[in-house]
Amino acid sequence: MKVTALIPDDLVREAQMVSNAKNITEAMVIALKTYVSMQKLKAMGEAVNTSPLKFKHNANEIRNLNRL
């Protein structure tokens, strides 16, 4: 997809530098993928925080099950 965007030059250069991207396009793809991944992780963390995981067995029961 071609996009025209007004992004400060220094921000683009810094993104390219920290991502070790070969060009601006690669830097923007890396930055967007990273941002999306971080938002997904944040959402998962909030979901676990509001509805914690519940386990059926305690540690000793799991050890015993694994020994069978």
N, CA, C and O atoms as CSV, one atom per row, in Angstrom:
chain,resi,resn,atom,element,x,y,z
A,1,MET,N,N,0.846,-1.166,0.000
A,1,MET,CA,C,0.000,0.000,0.000
A,1,MET,C,C,0.896,1.236,0.000
A,1,MET,O,O,1.817,1.350,0.809
A,2,LYS,N,N,0.624,2.120,-0.880
A,2,LYS,CA,C,1.353,3.380,-0.885
A,2,LYS,C,C,0.643,4.355,0.038
A,2,LYS,O,O,-0.583,4.459,0.041
A,3,VAL,N,N,1.445,5.066,0.819
A,3,VAL,CA,C,0.891,6.015,1.782
A,3,VAL,C,C,1.732,7.275,1.753
A,3,VAL,O,O,2.960,7.219,1.687
A,4,THR,N,N,1.071,8.389,1.802
A,4,THR,CA,C,1.770,9.656,1.977
A,4,THR,C,C,1.502,10.102,3.408
A,4,THR,O,O,0.354,10.251,3.826
A,5,ALA,N,N,2.580,10.310,4.142
A,5,ALA,CA,C,2.431,10.698,5.544
A,5,ALA,C,C,3.474,11.755,5.881
A,5,ALA,O,O,4.602,11.722,5.389
A,6,LEU,N,N,3.079,12.670,6.711
A,6,LEU,CA,C,4.002,13.701,7.177
A,6,LEU,C,C,4.555,13.268,8.533
A,6,LEU,O,O,3.906,13.418,9.568
A,7,ILE,N,N,5.775,12.727,8.495
A,7,ILE,CA,C,6.434,12.231,9.702
A,7,ILE,C,C,7.734,13.004,9.852
A,7,ILE,O,O,8.474,13.146,8.879
A,8,PRO,N,N,8.032,13.504,11.039
A,8,PRO,CA,C,9.274,14.254,11.235
A,8,PRO,C,C,10.502,13.438,10.805
A,8,PRO,O,O,10.622,12.259,11.138
A,9,ASP,N,N,11.405,14.081,10.065
A,9,ASP,CA,C,12.601,13.415,9.549
A,9,ASP,C,C,13.423,12.753,10.646
A,9,ASP,O,O,13.899,11.630,10.480
A,10,ASP,N,N,13.590,13.459,11.782
A,10,ASP,CA,C,14.414,12.899,12.853
A,10,ASP,C,C,13.794,11.634,13.431
A,10,ASP,O,O,14.519,10.721,13.824
A,11,LEU,N,N,12.470,11.563,13.492
A,11,LEU,CA,C,11.797,10.371,13.997
A,11,LEU,C,C,11.987,9.200,13.032
A,11,LEU,O,O,12.216,8.070,13.463
A,12,VAL,N,N,11.895,9.464,11.746
A,12,VAL,CA,C,12.100,8.416,10.739
A,12,VAL,C,C,13.542,7.921,10.790
A,12,VAL,O,O,13.784,6.714,10.760
A,13,ARG,N,N,14.492,8.835,10.868
A,13,ARG,CA,C,15.905,8.432,10.946
A,13,ARG,C,C,16.180,7.599,12.196
A,13,ARG,O,O,16.906,6.605,12.140
A,14,GLU,N,N,15.596,8.009,13.326
A,14,GLU,CA,C,15.806,7.264,14.569
A,14,GLU,C,C,15.177,5.878,14.475
A,14,GLU,O,O,15.781,4.896,14.907
A,15,ALA,N,N,13.977,5.787,13.916
A,15,ALA,CA,C,13.324,4.485,13.742
A,15,ALA,C,C,14.154,3.583,12.849
A,15,ALA,O,O,14.293,2.390,13.121
A,16,GLN,N,N,14.707,4.148,11.783
A,16,GLN,CA,C,15.534,3.369,10.866
A,16,GLN,C,C,16.810,2.905,11.568
A,16,GLN,O,O,17.264,1.780,11.358
A,17,MET,N,N,17.379,3.761,12.391
A,17,MET,CA,C,18.619,3.423,13.086
A,17,MET,C,C,18.389,2.321,14.128
A,17,MET,O,O,19.121,1.332,14.152
A,18,VAL,N,N,17.376,2.487,14.988
A,18,VAL,CA,C,17.173,1.510,16.063
A,18,VAL,C,C,16.639,0.178,15.550
A,18,VAL,O,O,16.803,-0.849,16.209
A,19,SER,N,N,16.004,0.185,14.383
A,19,SER,CA,C,15.474,-1.065,13.832
A,19,SER,C,C,16.469,-1.753,12.901
A,19,SER,O,O,16.230,-2.867,12.435
A,20,ASN,N,N,17.585,-1.076,12.636
A,20,ASN,CA,C,18.586,-1.590,11.683
A,20,ASN,C,C,17.968,-1.866,10.316
A,20,ASN,O,O,18.380,-2.792,9.618
A,21,ALA,N,N,16.991,-1.066,9.942
A,21,ALA,CA,C,16.312,-1.230,8.656
A,21,ALA,C,C,17.191,-0.695,7.534
A,21,ALA,O,O,17.972,0.239,7.717
A,22,LYS,N,N,17.039,-1.317,6.363
A,22,LYS,CA,C,17.828,-0.904,5.206
A,22,LYS,C,C,17.262,0.355,4.552
A,22,LYS,O,O,17.991,1.115,3.914
A,23,ASN,N,N,15.960,0.568,4.717
A,23,ASN,CA,C,15.332,1.730,4.098
A,23,ASN,C,C,14.153,2.187,4.958
A,23,ASN,O,O,13.821,1.564,5.967
A,24,ILE,N,N,13.534,3.283,4.537
A,24,ILE,CA,C,12.439,3.861,5.316
A,24,ILE,C,C,11.240,2.921,5.370
A,24,ILE,O,O,10.604,2.776,6.414
A,25,THR,N,N,10.935,2.285,4.247
A,25,THR,CA,C,9.790,1.366,4.214
A,25,THR,C,C,9.961,0.242,5.222
A,25,THR,O,O,9.036,-0.068,5.973
A,26,GLU,N,N,11.134,-0.365,5.241
A,26,GLU,CA,C,11.390,-1.451,6.185
A,26,GLU,C,C,11.288,-0.955,7.629
A,26,GLU,O,O,10.758,-1.659,8.488
A,27,ALA,N,N,11.790,0.245,7.897
A,27,ALA,CA,C,11.715,0.817,9.240
A,27,ALA,C,C,10.263,1.017,9.664
A,27,ALA,O,O,9.898,0.718,10.801
A,28,MET,N,N,9.437,1.522,8.751
A,28,MET,CA,C,8.028,1.759,9.080
A,28,MET,C,C,7.280,0.440,9.297
A,28,MET,O,O,6.428,0.355,10.181
A,29,VAL,N,N,7.588,-0.584,8.502
A,29,VAL,CA,C,6.951,-1.894,8.680
A,29,VAL,C,C,7.332,-2.473,10.037
A,29,VAL,O,O,6.473,-2.968,10.766
A,30,ILE,N,N,8.615,-2.413,10.378
A,30,ILE,CA,C,9.072,-2.918,11.680
A,30,ILE,C,C,8.398,-2.155,12.813
A,30,ILE,O,O,7.931,-2.757,13.780
A,31,ALA,N,N,8.347,-0.838,12.695
A,31,ALA,CA,C,7.740,-0.020,13.746
A,31,ALA,C,C,6.259,-0.339,13.917
A,31,ALA,O,O,5.776,-0.460,15.042
A,32,LEU,N,N,5.542,-0.476,12.812
A,32,LEU,CA,C,4.101,-0.766,12.896
A,32,LEU,C,C,3.846,-2.161,13.450
A,32,LEU,O,O,2.937,-2.343,14.259
A,33,LYS,N,N,4.633,-3.149,13.029
A,33,LYS,CA,C,4.471,-4.514,13.557
A,33,LYS,C,C,4.746,-4.538,15.054
A,33,LYS,O,O,4.031,-5.189,15.817
A,34,THR,N,N,5.785,-3.824,15.466
A,34,THR,CA,C,6.129,-3.766,16.886
A,34,THR,C,C,5.010,-3.109,17.680
A,34,THR,O,O,4.637,-3.592,18.749
A,35,TYR,N,N,4.481,-2.021,17.167
A,35,TYR,CA,C,3.400,-1.316,17.856
A,35,TYR,C,C,2.164,-2.208,17.989
A,35,TYR,O,O,1.570,-2.285,19.064
A,36,VAL,N,N,1.780,-2.874,16.917
A,36,VAL,CA,C,0.603,-3.752,16.952
A,36,VAL,C,C,0.827,-4.890,17.945
A,36,VAL,O,O,-0.067,-5.215,18.727
A,37,SER,N,N,2.012,-5.496,17.920
A,37,SER,CA,C,2.318,-6.579,18.853
A,37,SER,C,C,2.238,-6.120,20.302
A,37,SER,O,O,1.706,-6.828,21.157
A,38,MET,N,N,2.768,-4.933,20.573
A,38,MET,CA,C,2.741,-4.415,21.942
A,38,MET,C,C,1.311,-4.149,22.396
A,38,MET,O,O,0.972,-4.402,23.552
A,39,GLN,N,N,0.482,-3.648,21.513
A,39,GLN,CA,C,-0.917,-3.391,21.873
A,39,GLN,C,C,-1.661,-4.693,22.145
A,39,GLN,O,O,-2.488,-4.753,23.055
A,40,LYS,N,N,-1.378,-5.733,21.367
A,40,LYS,CA,C,-2.004,-7.036,21.591
A,40,LYS,C,C,-1.573,-7.615,22.942
A,40,LYS,O,O,-2.393,-8.149,23.688
A,41,LEU,N,N,-0.268,-7.503,23.247
A,41,LEU,CA,C,0.223,-7.986,24.547
A,41,LEU,C,C,-0.409,-7.214,25.698
A,41,LEU,O,O,-0.770,-7.795,26.721
A,42,LYS,N,N,-0.540,-5.913,25.526
A,42,LYS,CA,C,-1.168,-5.070,26.555
A,42,LYS,C,C,-2.612,-5.510,26.782
A,42,LYS,O,O,-3.060,-5.607,27.924
A,43,ALA,N,N,-3.336,-5.775,25.701
A,43,ALA,CA,C,-4.729,-6.212,25.813
A,43,ALA,C,C,-4.820,-7.572,26.499
A,43,ALA,O,O,-5.705,-7.792,27.326
A,44,MET,N,N,-3.914,-8.481,26.163
A,44,MET,CA,C,-3.915,-9.794,26.819
A,44,MET,C,C,-3.614,-9.664,28.300
A,44,MET,O,O,-4.230,-10.339,29.124
A,45,GLY,N,N,-2.666,-8.794,28.643
A,45,GLY,CA,C,-2.332,-8.569,30.045
A,45,GLY,C,C,-3.509,-8.021,30.819
A,45,GLY,O,O,-3.758,-8.426,31.955
A,46,GLU,N,N,-4.238,-7.096,30.205
A,46,GLU,CA,C,-5.416,-6.537,30.863
A,46,GLU,C,C,-6.503,-7.595,31.019
A,46,GLU,O,O,-7.209,-7.613,32.027
A,47,ALA,N,N,-6.645,-8.479,30.026
A,47,ALA,CA,C,-7.645,-9.541,30.101
A,47,ALA,C,C,-7.324,-10.509,31.232
A,47,ALA,O,O,-8.218,-10.934,31.964
A,48,VAL,N,N,-6.044,-10.858,31.376
A,48,VAL,CA,C,-5.638,-11.762,32.464
A,48,VAL,C,C,-5.807,-11.068,33.804
A,48,VAL,O,O,-6.168,-11.701,34.796
A,49,ASN,N,N,-5.548,-9.779,33.835
A,49,ASN,CA,C,-5.685,-9.021,35.076
A,49,ASN,C,C,-7.145,-8.964,35.538
A,49,ASN,O,O,-7.423,-9.066,36.733
A,50,THR,N,N,-8.064,-8.804,34.601
A,50,THR,CA,C,-9.479,-8.716,34.975
A,50,THR,C,C,-10.108,-10.086,35.197
A,50,THR,O,O,-11.074,-10.213,35.950
A,51,SER,N,N,-9.565,-11.112,34.543
A,51,SER,CA,C,-10.096,-12.467,34.685
A,51,SER,C,C,-8.926,-13.440,34.809
A,51,SER,O,O,-8.544,-14.079,33.829
A,52,PRO,N,N,-8.351,-13.556,36.020
A,52,PRO,CA,C,-7.151,-14.371,36.215
A,52,PRO,C,C,-7.353,-15.835,35.806
A,52,PRO,O,O,-8.461,-16.371,35.830
A,53,LEU,N,N,-6.230,-16.449,35.432
A,53,LEU,CA,C,-6.256,-17.864,35.086
A,53,LEU,C,C,-6.558,-18.687,36.330
A,53,LEU,O,O,-6.121,-18.349,37.430
A,54,LYS,N,N,-7.306,-19.765,36.150
A,54,LYS,CA,C,-7.618,-20.661,37.258
A,54,LYS,C,C,-7.140,-22.056,36.882
A,54,LYS,O,O,-7.389,-22.531,35.774
A,55,PHE,N,N,-6.457,-22.702,37.806
A,55,PHE,CA,C,-5.907,-24.027,37.552
A,55,PHE,C,C,-6.708,-25.082,38.296
A,55,PHE,O,O,-7.186,-24.851,39.407
A,56,LYS,N,N,-6.847,-26.250,37.665
A,56,LYS,CA,C,-7.597,-27.348,38.277
A,56,LYS,C,C,-6.777,-28.075,39.328
A,56,LYS,O,O,-7.332,-28.592,40.298
A,57,HIS,N,N,-5.462,-28.122,39.149
A,57,HIS,CA,C,-4.598,-28.895,40.034
A,57,HIS,C,C,-3.533,-27.998,40.656
A,57,HIS,O,O,-3.139,-26.986,40.077
A,58,ASN,N,N,-3.073,-28.388,41.845
A,58,ASN,CA,C,-1.961,-27.671,42.450
A,58,ASN,C,C,-0.653,-28.315,41.977
A,58,ASN,O,O,-0.679,-29.300,41.240
A,59,ALA,N,N,0.483,-27.765,42.396
A,59,ALA,CA,C,1.788,-28.232,41.925
A,59,ALA,C,C,2.030,-29.700,42.268
A,59,ALA,O,O,2.541,-30.445,41.432
A,60,ASN,N,N,1.680,-30.123,43.454
A,60,ASN,CA,C,1.905,-31.525,43.845
A,60,ASN,C,C,1.057,-32.476,43.004
A,60,ASN,O,O,1.536,-33.539,42.611
A,61,GLU,N,N,-0.166,-32.118,42.729
A,61,GLU,CA,C,-1.037,-32.959,41.903
A,61,GLU,C,C,-0.486,-33.075,40.484
A,61,GLU,O,O,-0.554,-34.143,39.875
A,62,ILE,N,N,0.046,-32.008,39.970
A,62,ILE,CA,C,0.617,-32.057,38.622
A,62,ILE,C,C,1.858,-32.941,38.608
A,62,ILE,O,O,2.044,-33.727,37.679
A,63,ARG,N,N,2.704,-32.824,39.620
A,63,ARG,CA,C,3.889,-33.691,39.703
A,63,ARG,C,C,3.472,-35.155,39.731
A,63,ARG,O,O,4.066,-35.988,39.047
A,64,ASN,N,N,2.468,-35.460,40.508
A,64,ASN,CA,C,2.002,-36.844,40.594
A,64,ASN,C,C,1.424,-37.308,39.259
A,64,ASN,O,O,1.642,-38.452,38.861
A,65,LEU,N,N,0.711,-36.464,38.582
A,65,LEU,CA,C,0.171,-36.821,37.267
A,65,LEU,C,C,1.295,-37.071,36.266
A,65,LEU,O,O,1.187,-37.973,35.435
A,66,ASN,N,N,2.371,-36.288,36.331
A,66,ASN,CA,C,3.482,-36.441,35.410
A,66,ASN,C,C,4.273,-37.711,35.693
A,66,ASN,O,O,4.954,-38.213,34.800
A,67,ARG,N,N,4.203,-38.238,36.895
A,67,ARG,CA,C,4.958,-39.447,37.246
A,67,ARG,C,C,4.274,-40.714,36.752
A,67,ARG,O,O,4.891,-41.778,36.717
A,68,LEU,N,N,3.010,-40.608,36.373
A,68,LEU,CA,C,2.270,-41.786,35.892
A,68,LEU,C,C,2.739,-42.241,34.549
A,68,LEU,O,O,2.217,-43.217,34.011
